[in-house]
Amino acid sequence: MKIYLSIALMLVTLAGAQQKPVTSQPAAKPAAATGLPSEENVNAFMHRMFGYDPSVTWEVVSIKPSSIAGISEVNVNLKNPQGQQNTKLYVAADEQHALIGEIIPFGSDPFAAARMALEKGIDGPTHGPADAPVTIVEFSDLQCPHCKEAQPTIDKLMSEEKNARLVFQNFPLQSHDWAAKAAAYADCVGRSSGDAFWKFMQGVYDAQSDILTTNADEKLTALADKSGVKGSDIAACAAKPETASRVEHSVALGKSVDVTGTPTLFINGRKIANVAGLPYDMLKQLVEFAAKK
């Protein structure tokens, strides 16, 4: 799930974000021995940018090397009363400069690395011909309202594009309380019956507002029954450690190709993060262009 805030504009205008409020003015410390900026330095930077406003908070999610030597990737969860968004800062080795945004692949075949990683790792339910020249990989969270919103667009695309195969991969977000359980059920339904999976997925989307942590097993079992498989068997399968491992594999696969929110599509390795914000005709053109390649 994404809430689209203009982080660049926020940093220019110093207006809007949220995590733990900082009341002091921490000074930047020397670079850590790891060559990565310390969490203390990141918090000092964020405080200088946003500390004037008590409604502004943030959380340092991770600090790690980026895919480019000498550049660190800092993931920060920014919030304000209107919403939240995960943002990446790319920090230079001198810790005096940073870029906001996303490092994108470059070259004559910029999507090859993601395409090959996905080809090796995808294991979810499929729809469309196995030999299709275009493989669309969908990373989604069954509790995510944006995934529910985007699904009719994806369904329309698949009904019109005979040169495409769709592969669904679970990517439950930690911020959703029953998403991981739904992913386990979905994995078991998909392995039991490909046709039942798509019915189950739509059923969960339709019932999102009725599913709670307290009734998730009951609701998901009933939805599995309605999709055409035996709900009690699916519930037993969903509780198995190997099912949790399969869901974890799917999440790890998504993270390896830089999935940070849902839904995210990959068209022959080309990442489409803002599915709902992309005009349908453009999405269709991307698939048709990929088919020619």
C-alpha positions in Angstrom: 0.0 0.0 0.0 1.3 3.4 -0.9 0.2 6.9 0.0 1.6 9.1 -2.6 3.2 12.2 -1.0 5.7 14.4 -2.7 8.8 13.8 -0.6 10.9 16.1 -2.7 8.4 18.9 -2.2 8.3 18.1 1.5 12.1 18.5 1.8 12.0 21.8 -0.2 9.2 23.3 1.8 9.9 21.6 5.1 6.2 20.6 5.3 5.0 17.3 6.5 6.2 13.9 7.8 6.0 11.8 11.1 8.0 9.2 13.4 9.5 9.7 16.9 9.6 13.4 17.7 13.0 14.8 18.3 13.3 17.6 20.9 17.0 18.1 21.0 19.4 19.2 18.3 21.7 16.2 17.9 25.1 16.9 16.2 26.3 14.7 13.4 28.8 12.1 14.4 31.8 10.7 12.5 31.1 8.0 9.9 30.7 4.5 11.3 33.5 2.0 10.7 31.1 0.1 8.4 31.2 3.0 5.9 27.5 3.4 6.3 25.9 6.5 7.9 24.9 5.8 11.5 21.3 5.9 12.6 22.3 8.8 14.8 23.5 10.8 11.8 20.3 10.1 9.9 18.1 11.2 12.8 20.3 14.3 13.1 19.6 15.1 9.4 15.9 14.4 9.7 15.7 16.6 12.8 17.4 19.5 11.0 14.9 19.2 8.2 11.7 18.6 10.2 12.3 19.2 13.9 10.7 22.6 13.9 7.2 21.0 13.6 6.0 18.7 16.5 3.5 17.0 14.1 6.5 15.7 12.0 7.8 12.3 12.8 9.9 9.6 11.1 11.4 6.1 11.5 14.7 4.9 10.2 13.8 1.6 8.7 17.1 0.4 7.4 20.6 1.6 6.5 22.5 -0.6 4.0 24.8 -0.5 1.0 23.1 0.3 -2.3 23.6 -1.4 -5.6 26.2 1.2 -6.4 29.6 1.1 -4.7 30.2 3.9 -2.3 26.5 4.9 -2.0 24.5 4.0 1.0 20.7 3.4 0.9 18.8 4.8 3.8 15.1 3.9 4.1 13.0 6.2 6.2 9.3 6.0 6.9 7.9 9.5 6.8 4.5 10.4 8.2 2.2 13.4 8.7 -1.4 13.7 9.7 -2.4 13.1 6.1 -0.5 9.9 5.6 2.8 8.1 5.4 5.3 7.0 2.8 8.6 5.0 2.7 11.3 7.1 1.2 14.9 6.3 0.2 17.9 8.6 0.7 21.0 7.7 -1.2 23.9 9.0 0.8 27.4 9.7 -0.6 30.5 8.3 1.1 31.4 11.7 2.4 28.0 11.9 4.2 27.7 15.5 3.0 25.4 14.9 0.1 22.3 12.8 -0.5 19.8 12.1 -3.3 16.1 11.4 -2.9 14.3 9.0 -5.1 15.1 5.7 -6.8 18.2 4.2 -8.5 17.0 2.8 -11.8 18.7 0.2 -14.0 20.5 1.5 -17.1 21.9 0.0 -20.3 20.8 -1.6 -23.5 18.6 -4.1 -21.6 18.0 -2.3 -18.3 15.4 -4.9 -17.1 17.4 -8.0 -17.6 18.6 -8.5 -14.1 15.1 -8.2 -12.6 13.7 -10.4 -15.4 16.2 -13.2 -14.7 15.7 -13.0 -10.9 12.0 -13.3 -11.4 12.3 -16.1 -13.9 14.3 -18.1 -11.3 12.1 -17.2 -8.3 8.5 -17.0 -9.3 6.3 -19.9 -8.0 2.8 -18.4 -7.6 -0.4 -19.2 -9.5 -0.4 -18.3 -13.2 -3.0 -17.2 -15.7 -2.4 -17.2 -19.5 -0.3 -19.3 -21.8 2.9 -20.8 -20.4 4.8 -19.9 -23.5 3.6 -16.3 -23.7 6.4 -13.9 -24.8 5.5 -11.5 -21.9 5.4 -12.5 -18.2 3.7 -10.1 -15.9 4.6 -10.7 -12.2 2.2 -9.2 -9.7 3.3 -8.6 -6.1 0.2 -8.0 -4.0 -1.2 -8.0 -0.5 -4.8 -9.3 -0.1 -5.5 -6.8 2.7 -4.3 -3.9 0.6 -7.1 -1.6 -0.7 -4.9 -0.3 -3.5 -4.4 -3.9 -4.7 -8.2 -4.4 -4.7 -8.5 -1.1 -6.7 -6.0 -2.1 -9.3 -7.2 -5.7 -9.9 -10.0 -4.8 -12.4 -7.3 -3.1 -14.5 -5.1 -6.1 -14.3 -8.0 -8.4 -15.1 -8.9 -6.3 -18.2 -5.3 -6.3 -19.4 -5.2 -10.1 -19.1 -8.5 -10.5 -21.0 -7.2 -8.4 -23.9 -3.5 -9.5 -24.1 -3.2 -13.0 -25.3 0.6 -12.7 -25.5 0.9 -12.3 -21.7 1.1 -14.7 -18.8 0.3 -13.4 -15.3 2.1 -14.8 -12.2 0.8 -13.8 -8.7 3.3 -13.5 -5.9 2.3 -12.8 -2.3 3.8 -9.7 -0.7 1.9 -9.2 2.6 2.9 -5.9 4.3 3.9 -5.9 8.0 1.5 -2.9 8.6 -1.5 -5.2 7.8 -2.7 -7.4 10.6 -4.2 -10.3 8.7 -2.3 -10.0 5.4 0.3 -12.7 6.2 -2.5 -15.2 7.1 -4.4 -14.4 3.9 -1.1 -14.9 1.9 -0.8 -18.4 3.5 -4.3 -19.3 2.6 -3.8 -18.0 -0.9 -0.6 -20.0 -1.3 -2.4 -23.2 -0.3 -5.4 -22.5 -2.5 -3.1 -21.8 -5.5 -1.3 -25.0 -5.1 -4.6 -26.9 -4.7 -6.3 -25.4 -7.8 -5.2 -22.7 -10.2 -8.8 -21.8 -11.1 -9.9 -21.6 -7.4 -7.0 -19.2 -6.6 -8.3 -16.4 -8.8 -11.8 -16.8 -7.3 -10.4 -16.8 -3.8 -8.3 -13.7 -4.4 -11.3 -11.8 -5.7 -13.4 -13.1 -2.8 -10.9 -11.8 -0.3 -10.8 -8.4 -2.0 -14.5 -8.2 -2.0 -14.6 -9.1 1.8 -11.7 -6.9 2.9 -13.9 -4.7 5.1 -15.4 -7.7 6.9 -12.2 -9.5 7.7 -10.6 -8.8 11.0 -7.7 -10.4 12.9 -10.2 -12.1 15.2 -12.3 -13.7 12.4 -9.7 -14.1 9.7 -9.4 -17.9 9.9 -13.2 -18.3 9.8 -13.7 -15.8 6.9 -10.7 -17.1 4.8 -11.8 -20.8 5.3 -15.3 -19.9 4.1 -13.9 -18.0 1.1 -11.7 -21.0 0.2 -14.8 -23.2 0.3 -16.6 -20.8 -2.0 -13.7 -20.8 -4.5 -14.1 -24.5 -5.0 -11.6 -26.1 -2.7 -12.1 -27.7 0.8 -11.7 -24.9 3.3 -10.7 -27.0 6.2 -7.9 -28.6 4.2 -6.7 -25.1 3.2 -6.8 -23.9 6.8 -4.7 -26.8 7.9 -2.2 -26.2 5.0 -2.0 -22.5 5.9 -0.9 -23.3 9.4 2.1 -25.4 8.3 5.6 -24.0 8.6 6.5 -24.8 5.0 3.6 -22.6 3.9 5.0 -19.7 5.9 8.4 -20.4 4.3 6.9 -20.2 0.8 5.3 -16.8 1.7 8.6 -15.6 3.1 10.3 -16.7 -0.2 7.8 -14.7 -2.2 8.4 -11.6 0.0 12.2 -12.0 -0.3 11.9 -12.3 -4.1 10.0 -9.1 -4.2 12.5 -7.3 -2.0 15.3 -8.6 -4.2 13.8 -6.7 -7.2 13.1 -3.6 -5.1 9.4 -4.1 -4.3 8.6 -1.6 -1.5 4.8 -1.4 -1.8 1.8 -3.1 -3.3 0.6 -3.6 -5.9 3.8 -3.7 -8.0 3.9 -5.2 -11.5 6.9 -6.4 -13.5 6.4 -6.6 -17.3 9.3 -8.8 -18.5 11.3 -7.3 -15.6 10.1 -3.7 -16.1 8.9 -2.4 -12.8 5.5 -0.7 -12.6 5.0 0.6 -9.1 2.1 3.0 -9.6 -0.4 0.7 -11.3 -3.5 2.8 -10.4 -1.8 6.0 -11.5 -0.8 4.6 -14.9 -3.3 5.2 -17.8 -4.6 1.8 -19.0 -3.6 2.5 -22.6 0.0 3.1 -21.5 0.0 -0.2 -19.5 -1.3 -2.0 -22.6 1.3 -0.4 -24.8 4.1 -1.5 -22.4 2.9 -5.1 -22.7 2.6 -5.0 -26.5 6.1 -3.4 -26.7 7.6 -6.1 -24.5 6.0 -8.8 -26.7 7.8 -7.4 -29.8 11.1 -7.6 -27.9 
